[in-house]
Amino acid sequence: MKNFNIDFFGKKKTFFTISLVLIAVGLICNIFFGTKLDVQFAGGAFIKYSVDGEVQQEEVEAIVEETLGRECSVATNTIIGTGEDQVTVTFAGNESITLENQEAIAEVLSAKFADRTFKVVESSSVDASMGAKFFQKCIVCFIITVIFLLIYITLRFKKIGGLAAGVTAIVALVHDVLIVYFVFIICRMNINDIFIAVILTIIGYSLNDTIVIFDRIRENERLHKKDGLEAIINMSLNQTMTRSIITSATTFAVLLVVYIVALVYGLTTVTSFALPMMVGVVAGCYSSLVIAAPLFGMWQLKQAEKKANA
């Protein structure tokens, strides 16, 4: 692979500024759009209908809201194996959906869409307090994961400054998590179990890339001690950049194909996973190259300066 000679460490302020601008834009969007918690976290109810043909999401939503006098959100998808079309109607809040409500909605929809028949496939209700507890448990699991990752990285790279490597790797992961979160906000996607799955996948993907770079820094410190930390970091990043970009591009291409296929067949669950994953893969590659390693270098140089002054 071709080795480049990019001054990553010297351009660190530019890279940090780009990330800060993206995060600032995301925060502004979050303020204006708000966070949409799914039934799993916010509580509510959903009804899933099978229908013998395609229907318009907006039309179904308007009919259901008129019938029950309650706001709802509607998602449509097609099961590839059977070709069956399904409509999922979701209601926020603690008020449950009775069997009579379910049947009334099916009758009204069947009447409005004269050539379509709606049948109840599945229904469920989640209490708001239970949803909140589930959300809290997910947050706790994320925090525990971060703590264990910090301990692992600190021990693995103790010869080159384990704590610095651990903390800066976690900062890069938080950067990636925020970027993915903002994708859900900007695209108006519900925060649900898919969001948790995307976050955990991106954490593993991004962390692997960061560890590869730190491994190269450790190896180059052993072989090129006289070159200085800044030169070693630039050397390591240039040596691993091609590998990181090719790996990320390959993963991105696969996800793009999955997203396009899911979009064609109306698989909203798959598109809700593939789209933020694509952005997360790009963010993970970016943060590993230009966030984690330069921050690590700044930390180590600051520690060296303190020791010299002391």
Kinemage of the C-alpha trace (Angstrom):
@kinemage 1
@onewidth
@group {chain A} dominant
@subgroup {mainchain}
@vectorlist {calphas} color= white
{ca met a 1} P 0.000 0.000 0.000
{ca lys a 2} L 1.150 3.534 -0.723
{ca asn a 3} L 2.349 5.534 2.273
{ca phe a 4} L 1.294 9.185 2.398
{ca asn a 5} L 2.953 12.104 4.152
{ca ile a 6} L 0.000 14.077 5.565
{ca asp a 7} L 0.636 16.229 8.620
{ca phe a 8} L -2.340 14.975 10.649
{ca phe a 9} L -0.984 16.276 13.938
{ca gly a 10} L -0.206 19.701 12.533
{ca lys a 11} L -3.713 20.024 11.077
{ca lys a 12} L -5.444 18.743 14.229
{ca lys a 13} L -7.195 22.074 14.946
{ca thr a 14} L -8.845 21.982 11.510
{ca phe a 15} L -10.101 18.427 12.089
{ca phe a 16} L -11.321 19.276 15.595
{ca thr a 17} L -13.147 22.336 14.244
{ca ile a 18} L -14.959 20.255 11.609
{ca ser a 19} L -16.173 17.858 14.292
{ca leu a 20} L -17.245 20.667 16.615
{ca val a 21} L -19.193 22.365 13.804
{ca leu a 22} L -21.008 19.107 12.966
{ca ile a 23} L -21.857 18.547 16.632
{ca ala a 24} L -23.061 22.149 16.974
{ca val a 25} L -25.334 21.746 13.922
{ca gly a 26} L -26.650 18.504 15.385
{ca leu a 27} L -27.402 20.140 18.728
{ca ile a 28} L -29.264 22.975 17.009
{ca cys a 29} L -31.343 20.438 15.055
{ca asn a 30} L -32.024 18.577 18.293
{ca ile a 31} L -33.311 21.775 19.900
{ca phe a 32} L -35.633 22.568 16.979
{ca phe a 33} L -36.787 19.037 16.066
{ca gly a 34} L -36.660 17.337 19.468
{ca thr a 35} L -36.026 13.668 20.188
{ca lys a 36} L -38.622 11.130 19.060
{ca leu a 37} L -38.657 8.222 21.492
{ca asp a 38} L -40.306 5.063 20.203
{ca val a 39} L -43.008 3.134 22.054
{ca gln a 40} L -40.317 0.905 23.598
{ca phe a 41} L -38.896 3.883 25.513
{ca ala a 42} L -41.708 6.444 25.743
{ca gly a 43} L -44.580 3.995 26.243
{ca gly a 44} L -47.641 3.573 24.044
{ca ala a 45} L -49.204 0.970 21.802
{ca phe a 46} L -48.889 -0.365 18.290
{ca ile a 47} L -51.065 -2.415 15.942
{ca lys a 48} L -49.711 -4.332 12.962
{ca tyr a 49} L -52.069 -5.094 10.051
{ca ser a 50} L -51.588 -7.266 6.991
{ca val a 51} L -53.027 -5.805 3.796
{ca asp a 52} L -53.411 -7.326 0.340
{ca gly a 53} L -51.689 -4.540 -1.589
{ca glu a 54} L -49.790 -1.297 -1.179
{ca val a 55} L -51.307 1.714 0.597
{ca gln a 56} L -50.137 5.268 1.166
{ca gln a 57} L -48.665 5.891 4.613
{ca glu a 58} L -50.051 9.442 4.881
{ca glu a 59} L -53.602 8.355 3.959
{ca val a 60} L -53.624 5.580 6.575
{ca glu a 61} L -52.341 7.980 9.224
{ca ala a 62} L -55.070 10.555 8.489
{ca ile a 63} L -57.840 7.902 8.532
{ca val a 64} L -56.703 6.378 11.848
{ca glu a 65} L -56.391 9.771 13.549
{ca glu a 66} L -59.881 10.720 12.349
{ca thr a 67} L -61.342 7.398 13.541
{ca leu a 68} L -59.867 7.368 17.077
{ca gly a 69} L -59.181 11.058 17.619
{ca arg a 70} L -55.578 10.262 18.617
{ca glu a 71} L -52.275 11.152 16.985
{ca cys a 72} L -50.354 8.230 15.513
{ca ser a 73} L -47.439 7.367 13.274
{ca val a 74} L -47.643 4.833 10.454
{ca ala a 75} L -44.966 2.660 8.850
{ca thr a 76} L -45.425 0.366 5.861
{ca asn a 77} L -43.245 -2.517 4.717
{ca thr a 78} L -43.266 -5.582 2.489
{ca ile a 79} L -42.124 -9.035 3.608
{ca ile a 80} L -39.812 -10.237 0.836
{ca gly a 81} L -40.372 -13.957 1.403
{ca thr a 82} L -44.166 -13.848 1.123
{ca gly a 83} L -44.683 -10.546 -0.673
{ca glu a 84} L -47.207 -9.593 2.026
{ca asp a 85} L -47.675 -5.899 2.737
{ca gln a 86} L -47.916 -4.767 6.354
{ca val a 87} L -48.955 -1.536 8.043
{ca thr a 88} L -47.861 -0.686 11.588
{ca val a 89} L -49.799 2.008 13.466
{ca thr a 90} L -48.102 3.393 16.592
{ca phe a 91} L -49.709 5.473 19.354
{ca ala a 92} L -47.769 7.361 22.033
{ca gly a 93} L -48.961 7.698 25.640
{ca asn a 94} L -50.322 5.393 28.322
{ca glu a 95} L -53.788 4.832 26.849
{ca ser a 96} L -54.036 1.268 25.539
{ca ile a 97} L -55.731 0.149 22.323
{ca thr a 98} L -58.711 -2.145 22.865
{ca leu a 99} L -59.719 -5.026 20.624
{ca glu a 100} L -62.736 -2.984 19.534
{ca asn a 101} L -60.420 -0.127 18.502
{ca gln a 102} L -58.258 -2.485 16.471
{ca glu a 103} L -61.246 -3.960 14.650
{ca ala a 104} L -62.795 -0.526 14.108
{ca ile a 105} L -59.606 0.749 12.480
{ca ala a 106} L -59.423 -2.355 10.253
{ca glu a 107} L -63.048 -1.890 9.150
{ca val a 108} L -62.621 1.806 8.391
{ca leu a 109} L -59.395 1.238 6.456
{ca ser a 110} L -60.963 -1.622 4.470
{ca ala a 111} L -63.920 0.641 3.674
{ca lys a 112} L -61.743 3.617 2.655
{ca phe a 113} L -59.495 1.420 0.529
{ca ala a 114} L -62.240 -0.484 -1.296
{ca asp a 115} L -59.878 -2.909 -3.027
{ca arg a 116} L -57.847 -3.671 0.137
{ca thr a 117} L -58.550 -5.829 3.197
{ca phe a 118} L -56.860 -5.107 6.538
{ca lys a 119} L -56.371 -7.846 9.150
{ca val a 120} L -54.860 -7.499 12.617
{ca val a 121} L -51.577 -9.451 12.826
{ca glu a 122} L -50.115 -8.236 16.116
{ca ser a 123} L -50.742 -5.630 18.816
{ca ser a 124} L -48.913 -4.608 21.973
{ca ser a 125} L -48.888 -1.924 24.665
{ca val a 126} L -45.944 -0.627 26.710
{ca asp a 127} L -46.410 1.348 29.923
{ca ala a 128} L -44.503 4.654 29.937
{ca ser a 129} L -42.769 3.849 33.232
{ca met a 130} L -41.612 0.486 31.864
{ca gly a 131} L -40.295 2.192 28.734
{ca ala a 132} L -38.404 4.735 30.852
{ca lys a 133} L -36.846 1.952 32.932
{ca phe a 134} L -35.803 0.106 29.774
{ca phe a 135} L -34.201 3.302 28.441
{ca gln a 136} L -32.359 3.822 31.740
{ca lys a 137} L -31.048 0.246 31.606
{ca cys a 138} L -29.728 0.853 28.087
{ca ile a 139} L -27.898 3.978 29.277
{ca val a 140} L -26.416 2.069 32.239
{ca cys a 141} L -25.256 -0.726 29.907
{ca phe a 142} L -23.593 1.854 27.662
{ca ile a 143} L -21.777 3.436 30.625
{ca ile a 144} L -20.602 0.031 31.878
{ca thr a 145} L -19.365 -0.805 28.367
{ca val a 146} L -17.383 2.456 28.235
{ca ile a 147} L -15.811 1.767 31.644
{ca phe a 148} L -14.683 -1.729 30.633
{ca leu a 149} L -13.336 -0.423 27.320
{ca leu a 150} L -11.383 2.268 29.172
{ca ile a 151} L -9.840 -0.330 31.491
{ca tyr a 152} L -9.005 -2.644 28.578
{ca ile a 153} L -7.338 0.041 26.448
{ca thr a 154} L -5.460 1.470 29.444
{ca leu a 155} L -3.965 -1.934 30.245
{ca arg a 156} L -3.244 -2.829 26.621
{ca phe a 157} L -1.310 0.370 25.882
{ca lys a 158} L 0.242 1.067 29.281
{ca lys a 159} L 3.739 1.155 27.727
{ca ile a 160} L 2.911 4.242 25.658
{ca gly a 161} L 0.492 5.934 28.063
{ca gly a 162} L -2.478 3.662 28.635
{ca leu a 163} L -4.781 6.172 30.336
{ca ala a 164} L -4.248 8.724 27.558
{ca ala a 165} L -4.990 6.077 24.926
{ca gly a 166} L -8.090 4.910 26.789
{ca val a 167} L -9.584 8.351 27.387
{ca thr a 168} L -8.928 9.627 23.861
{ca ala a 169} L -10.384 6.428 22.353
{ca ile a 170} L -13.536 6.944 24.445
{ca val a 171} L -13.719 10.591 23.305
{ca ala a 172} L -13.627 9.348 19.696
{ca leu a 173} L -16.409 6.849 20.461
{ca val a 174} L -18.571 9.569 22.042
{ca his a 175} L -17.967 11.660 18.916
{ca asp a 176} L -19.262 8.791 16.744
{ca val a 177} L -22.262 8.159 18.994
{ca leu a 178} L -23.255 11.837 18.819
{ca ile a 179} L -22.978 11.896 15.016
{ca val a 180} L -25.190 8.787 14.727
{ca tyr a 181} L -27.672 10.249 17.227
{ca phe a 182} L -27.933 13.429 15.165
{ca val a 183} L -28.698 11.344 12.059
{ca phe a 184} L -31.733 9.945 13.886
{ca ile a 185} L -32.757 13.480 14.900
{ca ile a 186} L -32.306 15.086 11.468
{ca cys a 187} L -33.974 12.190 9.608
{ca arg a 188} L -36.839 12.195 12.167
{ca met a 189} L -36.321 8.533 13.039
{ca asn a 190} L -37.541 7.166 16.362
{ca ile a 191} L -35.010 6.356 19.081
{ca asn a 192} L -35.628 2.647 19.633
{ca asp a 193} L -33.871 -0.714 19.796
{ca ile a 194} L -32.480 -0.111 16.294
{ca phe a 195} L -30.683 2.972 17.623
{ca ile a 196} L -29.128 0.878 20.411
{ca ala a 197} L -28.059 -1.772 17.873
{ca val a 198} L -26.462 0.854 15.607
{ca ile a 199} L -24.611 2.467 18.527
{ca leu a 200} L -23.188 -0.844 19.782
{ca thr a 201} L -22.130 -1.853 16.264
{ca ile a 202} L -20.430 1.481 15.604
{ca ile a 203} L -18.637 1.351 18.971
{ca gly a 204} L -17.124 -2.026 18.086
{ca tyr a 205} L -16.263 -0.964 14.532
{ca ser a 206} L -14.713 2.394 15.451
{ca leu a 207} L -12.838 1.017 18.467
{ca asn a 208} L -11.210 -1.690 16.346
{ca asp a 209} L -9.922 0.954 13.931
{ca thr a 210} L -8.599 3.101 16.786
{ca ile a 211} L -6.807 0.155 18.415
{ca val a 212} L -5.082 -0.697 15.109
{ca ile a 213} L -3.753 2.873 14.960
{ca phe a 214} L -2.588 2.824 18.589
{ca asp a 215} L -0.878 -0.511 17.930
{ca arg a 216} L 1.041 1.096 15.069
{ca ile a 217} L 1.965 4.066 17.273
{ca arg a 218} L 3.284 1.681 19.919
{ca glu a 219} L 5.325 -0.222 17.332
{ca asn a 220} L 6.749 2.959 15.801
{ca glu a 221} L 7.659 4.323 19.233
{ca arg a 222} L 9.729 1.196 19.762
{ca leu a 223} L 11.438 1.473 16.363
{ca his a 224} L 11.726 5.269 15.964
{ca lys a 225} L 12.130 6.717 19.453
{ca lys a 226} L 14.447 9.473 18.257
{ca asp a 227} L 11.895 10.903 15.815
{ca gly a 228} L 9.672 12.419 18.498
{ca leu a 229} L 6.018 11.754 19.309
{ca glu a 230} L 4.538 14.146 16.733
{ca ala a 231} L 6.478 12.540 13.890
{ca ile a 232} L 5.623 9.057 15.161
{ca ile a 233} L 1.891 9.840 15.235
{ca asn a 234} L 1.976 11.278 11.707
{ca met a 235} L 3.974 8.263 10.492
{ca ser a 236} L 1.507 5.824 12.114
{ca leu a 237} L -1.560 7.583 10.736
{ca asn a 238} L -0.135 7.739 7.214
{ca gln a 239} L 0.757 4.042 7.387
{ca thr a 240} L -2.736 2.999 8.514
{ca met a 241} L -4.809 5.548 6.570
{ca thr a 242} L -5.140 3.465 3.385
{ca arg a 243} L -6.199 0.396 5.356
{ca ser a 244} L -8.774 2.395 7.350
{ca ile a 245} L -10.273 4.080 4.291
{ca ile a 246} L -10.484 0.887 2.213
{ca thr a 247} L -12.078 -1.051 5.083
{ca ser a 248} L -14.595 1.732 5.724
{ca ala a 249} L -15.359 2.166 2.018
{ca thr a 250} L -16.020 -1.561 1.627
{ca thr a 251} L -18.341 -1.606 4.629
{ca phe a 252} L -20.066 1.564 3.411
{ca ala a 253} L -20.650 0.016 -0.034
{ca val a 254} L -22.259 -3.089 1.473
{ca leu a 255} L -24.500 -0.961 3.692
{ca leu a 256} L -25.436 1.215 0.714
{ca val a 257} L -26.589 -1.843 -1.250
{ca val a 258} L -28.598 -3.028 1.778
{ca tyr a 259} L -30.142 0.441 2.127
{ca ile a 260} L -31.126 0.656 -1.560
{ca val a 261} L -32.699 -2.827 -1.556
{ca ala a 262} L -34.572 -2.053 1.676
{ca leu a 263} L -35.744 1.269 0.210
{ca val a 264} L -37.060 -0.449 -2.925
{ca tyr a 265} L -38.985 -3.062 -0.941
{ca gly a 266} L -40.174 -0.628 1.733
{ca leu a 267} L -38.300 -2.313 4.590
{ca thr a 268} L -38.338 0.611 6.999
{ca thr a 269} L -36.677 -1.329 9.797
{ca val a 270} L -33.683 -2.150 7.609
{ca thr a 271} L -33.373 1.382 6.209
{ca ser a 272} L -33.497 2.751 9.779
{ca phe a 273} L -30.473 0.577 10.551
{ca ala a 274} L -28.484 0.928 7.315
{ca leu a 275} L -28.651 4.738 6.933
{ca pro a 276} L -27.214 5.704 10.360
{ca met a 277} L -24.730 2.820 10.065
{ca met a 278} L -23.345 4.333 6.840
{ca val a 279} L -22.866 7.678 8.536
{ca gly a 280} L -21.422 5.945 11.609
{ca val a 281} L -18.846 4.070 9.522
{ca val a 282} L -17.639 7.355 7.988
{ca ala a 283} L -17.598 9.049 11.416
{ca gly a 284} L -15.720 6.095 12.933
{ca cys a 285} L -13.030 6.195 10.255
{ca tyr a 286} L -12.709 9.960 10.640
{ca ser a 287} L -12.504 9.957 14.443
{ca ser a 288} L -9.961 7.127 14.545
{ca leu a 289} L -7.629 8.952 12.166
{ca val a 290} L -7.955 12.597 13.143
{ca ile a 291} L -9.538 12.712 16.603
{ca ala a 292} L -8.220 9.880 18.797
{ca ala a 293} L -4.549 9.846 17.736
{ca pro a 294} L -3.987 13.648 17.710
{ca leu a 295} L -5.716 13.957 21.109
{ca phe a 296} L -3.478 11.181 22.409
{ca gly a 297} L -0.415 13.075 21.156
{ca met a 298} L -1.559 16.330 22.754
{ca trp a 299} L -2.123 14.553 26.072
{ca gln a 300} L 1.317 12.902 26.018
{ca leu a 301} L 3.119 16.101 25.033
{ca lys a 302} L 1.340 17.991 27.813
{ca gln a 303} L 2.394 15.344 30.348
{ca ala a 304} L 5.983 15.521 29.097
{ca glu a 305} L 5.938 19.305 29.415
{ca lys a 306} L 4.695 19.098 33.002
{ca lys a 307} L 7.435 16.636 33.902
{ca ala a 308} L 10.076 18.892 32.299
{ca asn a 309} L 8.803 21.917 34.210
{ca ala a 310} L 8.747 19.958 37.449
